[in-house]
Amino acid sequence: MSGILSNAVSGLQASQNALRTAGHNISNANTAGYSRQEVNYVTRPEQNAGGAGFIGSGVTTASIERVVNEFVTAQLRLDTSTFNQLNKFNANIGKMDKLLADTSTGLSGALQSFFAAMQNGANDPASTPGRQLIVTEAESMSIRFNNLNQRFTDIEKSVNGEIRTVTEQVNSLAQSVASLNQSIGELRASGSGNPPNDLLDKRDEALRKLSELVSIQVVNQGDGDVNVFIGNGQPLVIGIKSSNFNVTNDGKIQLTGNNSNVDVTSQITGGQLGGLVGFREQVLLPSLNELGRIALTMADQFNTLQQEGIDLDGDYGQRMFGDINDPVLAANRVAHGNNALPFDRIISVTIDDTNKLSTSDYLFEIVPGSSNYLITRLSDKTVVEQGTLSGAYPTSISFDGVSVNLTSGSFQGGDKFTIQPTKNGSRDIRAEIKRPEDLAFASPVRTASNTSNAGSGLISAGEVLSLVDANGNRLPAFSKPGELSPPILIRFTSETTYEVLDNSDPTNPKHLVPALREQIFIPGSSNNIFTGDIGEHIVVGNGSRLGLPEGRSPQVVTALSDPLAKNGYLAEQLHFTIKDPVTGSLSTRMLTTVPGATAMETAAQISSVSGVSARAFTTATLTDLNLATADLAPPTQLYINGQPLIQYNPGNTAFHVDVPNYTVDGESAFNDYLAQQINNNPNLTSLGIRAQSSTNPITGAPELKLVASSGVDLDIRLKSSSNSSVDVNDSNGNPNVRLQGADTGAGELQGIVVGGRIDITMADGVSLRTVPTDSPLFGDSTRDTFAGSSFIGYQVAISGQPKAGDTFTVGFNTNGSNDNRNALAMVALESQGMMQNGTLTLEDGYGKLVEEVGTKSSLSKINTEASKSLLEQTQTMRDSISGVNLDEEAADLIKFQQLYQANAQVISVVRELFDTLLSSL
């Protein structure tokens, strides 16, 4: 009977456990995170009944376990994290989208109103009301920028505050998981290894709530503990220990634990925290930077044009908006990291070229233990600049249109600085024009054509390119108020060549420094007179060895076909250093000139260097021509490059000219004749040789000027049987060489070769050094005045077909109240590509910002709805597995109740049997 009773009691206990478990399930049907539990039974070991065999001994409750699927649980955490990230991201980006797209709060309407006012002012530049409207709209525009920046800043503060709140919740949940790890471990140890189901549910629910806040990776250790990691494996919970999040003042998220402090901002994904960080890093800060770039570009471009014009008072304009490189603003573009003491580092960021600005922040770091530095563009993790700090300050590092200026301080290995060129641009923009008269609508440059010009040449009105040179110094042309220094005379020396002169003294124009002489003109085309390259330099050849060296004598030859001695041009080496404008890399090119080569040949050799062009020309002056006699007869003859100039009547010795009734009377008239002969000779014209009869401005003596604009040598020869003579000079101050005839009957042929000169033009980034020291081009353009800047700061163009002797002038634009050229240039900024290397206008830049935010907002809504649906599906799957079904539990109650009653009936039978046994005794 004891066996029967034991079996019944074990069954009674098993059914009781089942009833308690079912009741527990029913009680927690609505408990968040609760997992349905079920009882597992095993049969007790059977007993040997002797010859009858083995007989059963009842049932034992093996375990009470949760009904869970670890894969579904992990998937639920993942989907929970994804949904909460997208939902938080969507809620914030929706605010941004509405703010930017709304015409009452966005920038588009303000831009349109401002440029409409500019157009109205340009239409009537003398109108004070029109000017006043521009002043008002400029103020309104800057306020709109400021308001948008303030709204963005408020959103950033709100997001950073929410990040702090969420990280505190993460810390609390992480501590909870660590505490549950400890409790679970203790209960497992005291409960023969059986799991404490309710605590496991609490831990799973804490992990699920944690996944609402941040994406986590959960690793089961197998001993009941779980470890939790975030990001790239950063530990949040390890066993019974947890790390803590903290947020710095600038919104960076750091994970503190095991005596370490790691910045994990870039590793945060998933959950509300991931949504907040993603919104801030992917939408808010780039939008703030883009808005700042637009503000900086607008301020810089309008300030530049405003300062390049003249106002109603005839003064150069002042800035329309605040200086974008104000020292205070430049210093605020740098966020100092937690660098080592002392805090004495003075560093700033100035804007060099708004067209090259990106919308990214940068990390400037000095490699620990060295003086090597790296500058990384944070948007794409690209190293944009690297090098070594020499320790000599101040120094600057330039990249992407900005310069990082290290002024002084203890810069050392391990230092880090965040460079933010555009972040505060929309905050700092301020309208500075208060008086309508201060708007500089007129251009300071005015051009004119000489009314006596014989050709059809036309000169443009002129435009200002820059007030400053490559070093930021004001150009001489704009150094004096109310003047163009110097005024310019453009004089055509032929139909295809011209020279640019300093016209300060109109009675005696002089060459500029460096000289612009024998410039090529293409008739019928628009020819820019000046360079637009702010860094261009010119080396002006002095011709000391290209012309007539001191002590040189004429050479006597017997026939015209006999060659004369060459021009005396020595061989020299030219070393060019060329800086790539994109990469900044340096390359070198060395040339060795050919001794005795013509200037034209040497110029062609020099022009083969990238970024270098050489202009060659040859000049000579003939004076004291003792040939002009009424009975001039053969064999007297003057030759230029093999072409005879004096004509005689066929069959006799009479002097012949083409002009009827022309008589040779004096040297000046004979020079006119020779000039006509040269200029009408097609062979000489094909060589670029021309002549001009003139009077020496100092001596008043007649002279014949020869110019070979091609740079060929001038071969000048005289043949005469009389005492005729002519003096030859190379127009460079060298002593005259006299070609002297002799009374020898047939006449003696004397000649001399005059070599040319070379002017070398070098683009920005090109420098030149020459050897030997006595070479005609000797010098070093990087160390002395060997090369002069050719950038004058403005541009004019001449078109049509000017004639030799035509002149054009460029001077200051006085009384320009009705001039709207600079105003039109300001209006043109509306459609001008000024950002992202000229690919975006101001409106395009803002439209791109609105479009990107709008597209991301729309996509975020779609992804949030999809993620929500996916989360609901996963939750349903989890509930179908682990959730409590009250109908099933009710059925189980009936079943377990019947089981209980049956086992109780067995006990009742045993009791009756026992009573019967006792009665029988």
ZAMARGU-4260 file (C-alpha; in steps of 0.2 Angstrom, whole numbers, plus 5000, padded with zeros to 4 digits):
<rodrens>
0) 5000/5000/5000 | 5015/5012/5003 | 5019/5011/4985 | 5002/5015/4979 | 5001/5030/4991
5) 5018/5036/4986 | 5013/5035/4967 | 4997/5045/4971 | 5006/5058/4982 | 5019/5061/4968
10) 5005/5063/4955 | 4996/5074/4967 | 5012/5085/4969 | 5014/5085/4950 | 4997/5090/4946
15) 4998/5104/4960 | 5013/5111/4952 | 5004/5111/4935 | 4989/5120/4943 | 5001/5133/4951
20) 5010/5136/4935 | 4994/5138/4925 | 4988/5150/4938 | 5004/5159/4937 | 5002/5161/4918
25) 4985/5167/4920 | 4990/5180/4933 | 5003/5187/4922 | 4994/5186/4905 | 4996/5205/4904
30) 5013/5207/4912 | 5025/5215/4899 | 5039/5203/4894 | 5031/5188/4903 | 5035/5172/4895
35) 5022/5157/4897 | 5029/5144/4908 | 5026/5125/4907 | 5030/5110/4918 | 5041/5096/4913
40) 5038/5079/4921 | 5049/5063/4922 | 5045/5046/4928 | 5052/5041/4945 | 5064/5026/4944
45) 5055/5009/4944 | 5057/4997/4959 | 5061/4978/4958 | 5046/4968/4962 | 5055/4951/4962
50) 5048/4938/4951 | 5034/4950/4945 | 5047/4962/4937 | 5049/4981/4940 | 5035/4991/4945
55) 5033/5010/4944 | 5035/5022/4958 | 5026/5038/4951 | 5031/5055/4944 | 5043/5069/4948
60) 5042/5087/4942 | 5059/5089/4932 | 5058/5108/4929 | 5047/5123/4926 | 5053/5132/4910
65) 5049/5147/4900 | 5042/5144/4883 | 5054/5155/4873 | 5063/5156/4856 | 5079/5164/4858
70) 5080/5168/4839 | 5063/5177/4840 | 5068/5186/4856 | 5084/5192/4847 | 5074/5197/4832
75) 5062/5207/4842 | 5076/5217/4850 | 5083/5220/4833 | 5066/5226/4826 | 5063/5236/4842
80) 5079/5245/4840 | 5076/5249/4821 | 5059/5255/4824 | 5063/5267/4838 | 5078/5274/4828
85) 5068/5277/4813 | 5053/5284/4823 | 5064/5296/4833 | 5073/5301/4817 | 5057/5304/4808
90) 5049/5315/4821 | 5064/5327/4821 | 5067/5328/4802 | 5049/5332/4800 | 5052/5348/4810
95) 5067/5352/4799 | 5058/5349/4783 | 5043/5360/4787 | 5055/5374/4794 | 5065/5374/4777
100) 5051/5372/4765 | 5040/5385/4772 | 5041/5401/4763 | 5038/5411/4779 | 5052/5403/4788
105) 5064/5397/4774 | 5077/5406/4764 | 5070/5405/4747 | 5058/5419/4748 | 5070/5431/4756
110) 5083/5427/4742 | 5071/5431/4729 | 5065/5447/4737 | 5083/5453/4739 | 5088/5450/4721
115) 5072/5458/4715 | 5077/5474/4725 | 5094/5473/4718 | 5087/5472/4700 | 5076/5487/4704
120) 5091/5497/4710 | 5102/5492/4695 | 5088/5498/4683 | 5089/5516/4691 | 5106/5517/4700
125) 5104/5535/4705 | 5087/5532/4714 | 5088/5534/4732 | 5072/5524/4736 | 5078/5510/4725
130) 5094/5510/4735 | 5085/5511/4752 | 5075/5495/4747 | 5091/5486/4744 | 5098/5491/4761
135) 5081/5485/4769 | 5081/5469/4760 | 5099/5466/4765 | 5095/5468/4783 | 5080/5457/4781
140) 5091/5444/4773 | 5104/5443/4786 | 5090/5442/4800 | 5082/5427/4790 | 5099/5419/4791
145) 5101/5422/4809 | 5083/5416/4813 | 5086/5400/4804 | 5102/5397/4813 | 5094/5400/4829
150) 5080/5388/4825 | 5093/5375/4820 | 5103/5379/4836 | 5088/5376/4847 | 5084/5360/4838
155) 5102/5355/4842 | 5101/5359/4860 | 5084/5350/4861 | 5092/5335/4853 | 5108/5335/4864
160) 5096/5337/4879 | 5086/5322/4874 | 5102/5312/4871 | 5107/5315/4889 | 5090/5309/4895
165) 5091/5294/4884 | 5109/5290/4890 | 5103/5291/4908 | 5090/5278/4904 | 5103/5267/4896
170) 5114/5268/4911 | 5099/5263/4922 | 5094/5249/4911 | 5112/5243/4910 | 5114/5243/4929
175) 5098/5233/4930 | 5104/5220/4918 | 5120/5218/4928 | 5110/5217/4944 | 5099/5204/4936
180) 5114/5194/4931 | 5120/5193/4949 | 5103/5188/4955 | 5100/5175/4942 | 5117/5168/4945
185) 5114/5167/4964 | 5097/5158/4962 | 5104/5146/4949 | 5117/5141/4962 | 5105/5139/4976
190) 5092/5130/4965 | 5101/5115/4958 | 5105/5125/4942 | 5086/5127/4938 | 5083/5144/4930
195) 5073/5158/4939 | 5061/5160/4925 | 5053/5177/4931 | 5070/5185/4933 | 5075/5179/4916
200) 5059/5187/4909 | 5064/5203/4918 | 5081/5203/4911 | 5074/5200/4893 | 5062/5214/4896
205) 5076/5225/4902 | 5086/5220/4886 | 5071/5224/4875 | 5069/5241/4883 | 5087/5244/4881
210) 5085/5240/4863 | 5072/5254/4862 | 5086/5266/4867 | 5101/5259/4857 | 5106/5244/4846
215) 5114/5231/4857 | 5123/5214/4854 | 5119/5201/4868 | 5130/5187/4871 | 5125/5172/4882
220) 5139/5166/4893 | 5131/5149/4897 | 5132/5152/4916 | 5117/5162/4916 | 5125/5179/4913
225) 5123/5189/4897 | 5135/5202/4891 | 5129/5217/4882 | 5140/5226/4869 | 5136/5242/4858
230) 5144/5249/4842 | 5160/5240/4837 | 5160/5229/4852 | 5161/5242/4866 | 5156/5233/4882
235) 5141/5240/4891 | 5137/5225/4903 | 5150/5212/4907 | 5143/5200/4920 | 5138/5210/4935
240) 5147/5226/4930 | 5141/5239/4919 | 5148/5254/4910 | 5141/5272/4910 | 5137/5284/4896
245) 5140/5302/4898 | 5138/5316/4886 | 5150/5331/4884 | 5145/5349/4882 | 5147/5348/4863
250) 5136/5333/4862 | 5149/5319/4860 | 5144/5302/4868 | 5157/5294/4879 | 5157/5277/4887
255) 5166/5275/4904 | 5171/5259/4911 | 5187/5250/4917 | 5196/5266/4919 | 5194/5270/4901
260) 5184/5284/4892 | 5180/5281/4874 | 5171/5292/4862 | 5157/5281/4854 | 5147/5294/4845
265) 5151/5287/4828 | 5147/5270/4834 | 5130/5273/4841 | 5116/5265/4830 | 5099/5259/4833
270) 5086/5264/4846 | 5081/5282/4851 | 5099/5286/4854 | 5104/5281/4836 | 5089/5290/4829
275) 5094/5306/4838 | 5113/5305/4834 | 5109/5300/4816 | 5097/5315/4814 | 5110/5327/4822
280) 5125/5320/4812 | 5117/5316/4795 | 5104/5330/4794 | 5105/5344/4807 | 5124/5348/4807
285) 5126/5346/4788 | 5111/5357/4786 | 5118/5370/4798 | 5135/5369/4788 | 5126/5371/4771
290) 5116/5386/4777 | 5132/5393/4784 | 5141/5390/4767 | 5127/5400/4758 | 5128/5414/4770
295) 5147/5415/4769 | 5147/5414/4750 | 5134/5428/4749 | 5143/5439/4761 | 5160/5436/4753
300) 5154/5439/4735 | 5143/5454/4739 | 5157/5462/4749 | 5170/5459/4735 | 5159/5467/4722
305) 5154/5481/4734 | 5172/5485/4738 | 5176/5484/4719 | 5164/5498/4715 | 5162/5516/4719
310) 5147/5524/4728 | 5137/5540/4725 | 5151/5550/4734 | 5164/5543/4722 | 5172/5533/4735
315) 5177/5515/4735 | 5163/5504/4742 | 5163/5497/4760 | 5157/5480/4764 | 5139/5476/4762
320) 5140/5462/4775 | 5152/5459/4790 | 5169/5453/4786 | 5169/5434/4785 | 5187/5433/4791
325) 5185/5444/4806 | 5198/5438/4819 | 5184/5434/4832 | 5174/5424/4819 | 5190/5415/4813
330) 5194/5410/4831 | 5177/5403/4834 | 5179/5391/4819 | 5190/5380/4830 | 5184/5368/4844
335) 5198/5364/4855 | 5199/5346/4861 | 5204/5340/4878 | 5222/5344/4875 | 5237/5344/4887
340) 5242/5359/4897 | 5246/5373/4895 | 5230/5380/4886 | 5240/5393/4876 | 5237/5387/4858
345) 5231/5401/4847 | 5223/5394/4831 | 5210/5401/4819 | 5202/5397/4802 | 5200/5410/4788
350) 5190/5408/4772 | 5201/5409/4757 | 5189/5404/4743 | 5170/5401/4746 | 5169/5392/4730
355) 5179/5378/4736 | 5171/5377/4753 | 5163/5360/4758 | 5150/5357/4771 | 5160/5346/4781
360) 5169/5348/4798 | 5188/5343/4799 | 5199/5335/4812 | 5216/5343/4814 | 5227/5331/4824
365) 5245/5331/4828 | 5252/5313/4829 | 5256/5308/4847 | 5275/5308/4850 | 5279/5318/4834
370) 5276/5335/4825 | 5267/5327/4810 | 5250/5332/4808 | 5234/5326/4798 | 5219/5335/4793
375) 5204/5323/4790 | 5188/5328/4781 | 5175/5320/4793 | 5161/5318/4780 | 5171/5305/4770
380) 5186/5302/4782 | 5198/5308/4768 | 5215/5315/4773 | 5215/5332/4764 | 5232/5338/4771
385) 5247/5331/4780 | 5264/5337/4784 | 5276/5341/4798 | 5275/5357/4810 | 5292/5365/4810
390) 5288/5374/4827 | 5290/5391/4819 | 5274/5401/4821 | 5264/5409/4814 | 5261/5396/4800
395) 5246/5392/4789 | 5239/5376/4782 | 5227/5378/4767 | 5215/5365/4760 | 5197/5365/4753
400) 5196/5384/4752 | 5201/5388/4770 | 5217/5391/4780 | 5221/5384/4797 | 5232/5398/4805
405) 5243/5392/4820 | 5248/5409/4828 | 5257/5403/4843 | 5257/5391/4858 | 5262/5374/4864
410) 5256/5363/4849 | 5262/5346/4853 | 5259/5327/4848 | 5242/5321/4853 | 5233/5338/4851
415) 5216/5338/4842 | 5206/5352/4835 | 5189/5351/4827 | 5188/5363/4812 | 5171/5370/4808
420) 5173/5382/4794 | 5154/5385/4789 | 5144/5380/4805 | 5142/5398/4812 | 5141/5407/4795
425) 5122/5410/4796 | 5124/5415/4814 | 5137/5428/4810 | 5131/5436/4794 | 5126/5455/4797
430) 5121/5468/4786 | 5133/5483/4787 | 5126/5495/4774 | 5115/5508/4782 | 5115/5523/4770
435) 5108/5520/4752 | 5122/5532/4746 | 5135/5519/4751 | 5130/5506/4739 | 5144/5505/4726
440) 5134/5503/4710 | 5147/5511/4698 | 5163/5503/4692 | 5179/5513/4695 | 5186/5509/4678
445) 5181/5520/4663 | 5187/5517/4645 | 5188/5528/4629 | 5193/5527/4611 | 5203/5541/4603
450) 5191/5550/4591 | 5205/5551/4578 | 5207/5532/4577 | 5208/5526/4559 | 5202/5508/4563
455) 5186/5500/4568 | 5192/5495/4585 | 5180/5495/4600 | 5185/5494/4618 | 5174/5486/4632
460) 5168/5496/4647 | 5180/5487/4658 | 5177/5476/4674 | 5186/5475/4690 | 5194/5458/4694
465) 5201/5461/4711 | 5206/5475/4723 | 5220/5465/4730 | 5235/5454/4724 | 5238/5436/4728
470) 5245/5441/4745 | 5230/5451/4750 | 5238/5468/4747 | 5229/5482/4739 | 5234/5483/4721
475) 5242/5499/4715 | 5229/5503/4702 | 5216/5506/4717 | 5228/5513/4730 | 5223/5531/4728
480) 5205/5537/4730 | 5197/5545/4715 | 5211/5539/4704 | 5217/5524/4693 | 5235/5522/4696
485) 5242/5523/4683 | 5230/5528/4670 | 5233/5517/4655 | 5236/5521/4636 | 5234/5506/4624
490) 5243/5510/4608 | 5243/5499/4592 | 5260/5498/4585 | 5252/5488/4570 | 5236/5481/4565
495) 5241/5465/4575 | 5252/5472/4589 | 5250/5484/4603 | 5258/5490/4619 | 5251/5495/4636
500) 5258/5511/4643 | 5258/5522/4659 | 5248/5537/4653 | 5251/5548/4669 | 5260/5560/4658
505) 5250/5560/4642 | 5264/5570/4633 | 5276/5556/4637 | 5268/5539/4640 | 5280/5526/4647
510) 5281/5507/4648 | 5273/5499/4663 | 5283/5489/4676 | 5284/5475/4670 | 5281/5481/4652
515) 5268/5475/4641 | 5275/5477/4624 | 5273/5470/4607 | 5257/5461/4612 | 5248/5451/4599
520) 5231/5456/4593 | 5219/5445/4583 | 5208/5457/4572 | 5190/5453/4572 | 5190/5444/4589
525) 5188/5450/4607 | 5206/5452/4614 | 5208/5453/4633 | 5221/5466/4636 | 5227/5461/4654
530) 5229/5444/4663 | 5215/5437/4674 | 5228/5426/4683 | 5231/5435/4700 | 5248/5426/4702
535) 5255/5429/4685 | 5272/5436/4683 | 5283/5443/4669 | 5301/5442/4666 | 5306/5457/4655
540) 5321/5453/4644 | 5334/5467/4645 | 5342/5462/4629 | 5359/5466/4634 | 5366/5452/4624
545) 5352/5451/4612 | 5357/5467/4603 | 5373/5476/4600 | 5386/5472/4614 | 5398/5486/4618
550) 5413/5487/4606 | 5404/5478/4592 | 5409/5483/4574 | 5401/5481/4558 | 5406/5466/4547
555) 5411/5468/4529 | 5405/5455/4517 | 5408/5453/4498 | 5390/5447/4494 | 5373/5449/4500
560) 5372/5430/4502 | 5386/5429/4514 | 5380/5427/4532 | 5384/5440/4545 | 5390/5435/4563
565) 5376/5429/4574 | 5367/5440/4587 | 5379/5436/4601 | 5365/5427/4611 | 5374/5415/4623
570) 5368/5398/4629 | 5360/5398/4646 | 5350/5387/4658 | 5333/5391/4663 | 5326/5381/4678
575) 5307/5381/4680 | 5298/5375/4696 | 5280/5372/4693 | 5267/5370/4706 | 5251/5359/4702
580) 5236/5370/4706 | 5226/5355/4712 | 5238/5344/4721 | 5251/5357/4726 | 5265/5345/4720
585) 5281/5353/4713 | 5289/5348/4697 | 5304/5355/4688 | 5309/5358/4670 | 5326/5364/4664
590) 5330/5371/4647 | 5346/5375/4639 | 5345/5388/4625 | 5355/5387/4609 | 5369/5399/4606
595) 5365/5412/4593 | 5347/5406/4591 | 5335/5420/4586 | 5324/5427/4600 | 5309/5419/4590
600) 5317/5402/4591 | 5322/5403/4610 | 5304/5410/4614 | 5296/5394/4606 | 5308/5383/4616
605) 5303/5392/4632 | 5284/5392/4628 | 5285/5373/4628 | 5285/5373/4647 | 5268/5371/4655
610) 5261/5387/4662 | 5275/5398/4653 | 5273/5408/4637 | 5287/5418/4630 | 5285/5434/4618
615) 5299/5438/4607 | 5302/5454/4597 | 5317/5463/4589 | 5319/5482/4588 | 5332/5493/4580
620) 5334/5511/4576 | 5342/5519/4561 | 5348/5537/4563 | 5360/5549/4554 | 5355/5543/4537
625) 5368/5551/4525 | 5359/5544/4510 | 5346/5557/4506 | 5354/5566/4491 | 5345/5572/4475
630) 5357/5563/4464 | 5357/5546/4474 | 5362/5533/4462 | 5368/5514/4461 | 5376/5505/4469
635) 5370/5514/4485 | 5358/5502/4493 | 5351/5498/4510 | 5345/5480/4514 | 5334/5474/4528
640) 5334/5455/4530 | 5340/5453/4511 | 5327/5465/4504 | 5333/5481/4495 | 5324/5496/4500
645) 5329/5510/4487 | 5321/5509/4470 | 5329/5515/4454 | 5322/5519/4437 | 5326/5505/4425
650) 5339/5508/4412 | 5346/5524/4421 | 5353/5530/4437 | 5339/5541/4442 | 5332/5538/4460
655) 5314/5532/4458 | 5299/5532/4470 | 5281/5527/4467 | 5273/5543/4474 | 5271/5555/4460
660) 5281/5572/4461 | 5290/5565/4477 | 5306/5573/4480 | 5319/5567/4492 | 5322/5582/4503
665) 5331/5579/4520 | 5333/5564/4531 | 5315/5564/4538 | 5307/5563/4521 | 5319/5549/4516
670) 5314/5540/4532 | 5296/5541/4527 | 5301/5533/4511 | 5311/5519/4519 | 5296/5516/4531
675) 5284/5515/4516 | 5296/5503/4507 | 5297/5491/4522 | 5279/5491/4527 | 5274/5488/4509
680) 5286/5473/4506 | 5277/5457/4508 | 5292/5447/4512 | 5296/5458/4527 | 5278/5458/4532
685) 5278/5439/4533 | 5293/5440/4545 | 5283/5452/4556 | 5295/5467/4551 | 5288/5484/4551
690) 5295/5502/4551 | 5290/5519/4558 | 5298/5536/4553 | 5298/5547/4569 | 5308/5560/4578
695) 5318/5556/4594 | 5309/5564/4609 | 5325/5569/4617 | 5337/5575/4603 | 5323/5580/4590
700) 5333/5571/4577 | 5324/5560/4563 | 5325/5542/4566 | 5318/5526/4558 | 5312/5513/4570
705) 5312/5495/4565 | 5302/5481/4574 | 5301/5462/4571 | 5286/5457/4581 | 5290/5439/4577
710) 5307/5440/4586 | 5318/5436/4570 | 5335/5444/4569 | 5336/5460/4560 | 5350/5459/4546
715) 5354/5477/4542 | 5366/5480/4527 | 5373/5495/4518 | 5381/5495/4501 | 5388/5512/4494
720) 5403/5518/4484 | 5402/5535/4492 | 5404/5541/4509 | 5385/5537/4513 | 5382/5530/4531
725) 5369/5525/4543 | 5370/5523/4562 | 5361/5507/4569 | 5356/5505/4587 | 5346/5491/4595
730) 5335/5503/4605 | 5341/5497/4621 | 5354/5510/4625 | 5369/5501/4618 | 5381/5512/4608
735) 5378/5515/4589 | 5386/5505/4576 | 5390/5515/4560 | 5388/5506/4543 | 5400/5517/4532
740) 5401/5516/4513 | 5418/5518/4504 | 5423/5526/4488 | 5429/5509/4480 | 5419/5510/4464
745) 5408/5494/4466 | 5404/5499/4483 | 5408/5490/4500 | 5394/5480/4508 | 5394/5482/4527
750) 5381/5474/4539 | 5376/5470/4557 | 5364/5458/4565 | 5352/5465/4579 | 5345/5451/4590
755) 5328/5451/4599 | 5322/5452/4616 | 5311/5440/4626 | 5298/5443/4639 | 5293/5427/4649
760) 5275/5426/4656 | 5273/5413/4670 | 5257/5408/4677 | 5253/5407/4695 | 5264/5394/4704
765) 5278/5395/4691 | 5295/5402/4696 | 5311/5403/4686 | 5330/5403/4690 | 5343/5406/4677
770) 5362/5402/4675 | 5375/5408/4672 | 5376/5424/4681 | 5380/5434/4666 | 5365/5428/4656
775) 5353/5441/4649 | 5339/5433/4659 | 5349/5430/4675 | 5339/5430/4691 | 5328/5421/4703
780) 5309/5425/4702 | 5307/5419/4720 | 5320/5429/4728 | 5322/5446/4719 | 5313/5459/4708
785) 5318/5448/4693 | 5300/5445/4689 | 5286/5457/4691 | 5267/5454/4694 | 5257/5457/4678
790) 5240/5457/4687 | 5233/5474/4686 | 5216/5470/4694 | 5204/5474/4680 | 5201/5469/4663
795) 5196/5477/4646 | 5194/5469/4629 | 5197/5477/4612 | 5188/5470/4597 | 5186/5475/4578
800) 5201/5480/4567 | 5211/5494/4574 | 5225/5502/4564 | 5243/5506/4568 | 5243/5522/4578
805) 5225/5519/4586 | 5225/5523/4604 | 5213/5518/4618 | 5213/5525/4636 | 5208/5517/4653
810) 5205/5529/4668 | 5195/5532/4684 | 5176/5533/4682 | 5173/5551/4689 | 5155/5557/4691
815) 5148/5539/4689 | 5131/5541/4698 | 5122/5534/4683 | 5134/5519/4680 | 5126/5503/4685
820) 5139/5491/4679 | 5144/5485/4697 | 5125/5484/4701 | 5122/5473/4686 | 5137/5462/4692
825) 5128/5460/4709 | 5112/5456/4701 | 5121/5443/4690 | 5126/5434/4707 | 5108/5427/4707
830) 5112/5415/4692 | 5131/5413/4695 | 5138/5397/4701 | 5148/5402/4716 | 5148/5387/4727
835) 5155/5369/4725 | 5167/5374/4712 | 5155/5384/4702 | 5141/5371/4700 | 5129/5379/4712
840) 5121/5396/4714 | 5114/5403/4730 | 5097/5397/4726 | 5103/5380/4720 | 5113/5378/4736
845) 5097/5381/4746 | 5086/5371/4735 | 5098/5357/4736 | 5097/5358/4755 | 5078/5358/4755
850) 5077/5344/4743 | 5089/5333/4752 | 5080/5336/4769 | 5063/5333/4760 | 5069/5317/4752
855) 5076/5310/4768 | 5060/5315/4777 | 5049/5307/4765 | 5060/5291/4765 | 5060/5291/4784
860) 5041/5291/4784 | 5040/5276/4773 | 5054/5267/4782 | 5046/5271/4799 | 5029/5263/4793
865) 5038/5248/4786 | 5048/5246/4802 | 5032/5247/4813 | 5024/5234/4803 | 5039/5222/4804
870) 5040/5225/4823 | 5021/5221/4825 | 5024/5205/4815 | 5039/5200/4826 | 5029/5204/4842
875) 5015/5194/4836 | 5027/5179/4832 | 5034/5181/4850 | 5017/5182/4858 | 5011/5166/4848
880) 5026/5157/4856 | 5029/5164/4873 | 5013/5174/4876 | 4999/5167/4888 | 4983/5161/4879
885) 4969/5161/4892 | 4959/5148/4882 | 4973/5136/4882 | 4977/5140/4901 | 4958/5137/4905
890) 4958/5120/4896 | 4975/5116/4905 | 4966/5120/4922 | 4952/5108/4919 | 4965/5094/4914
895) 4976/5097/4929 | 4961/5098/4940 | 4955/5081/4934 | 4973/5075/4936 | 4973/5081/4954
900) 4956/5074/4958 | 4961/5057/4951 | 4977/5056/4961 | 4967/5061/4976 | 4955/5047/4972
905) 4969/5035/4972 | 4974/5041/4990 | 4956/5039/4995 | 4957/5021/4989 | 4973/5018/4998
910) 4965/5025/5014 | 4950/5013/5012 | 4961/4998/5010 | 4971/5003/5025 | 4955/5005/5035
915) 4949/4988/5029 | 4966/4981/5034 | 4965/4988/5051 | 4947/4982/5053 | 4952/4964/5049
920) 4965/4965/5062
</rodrens>
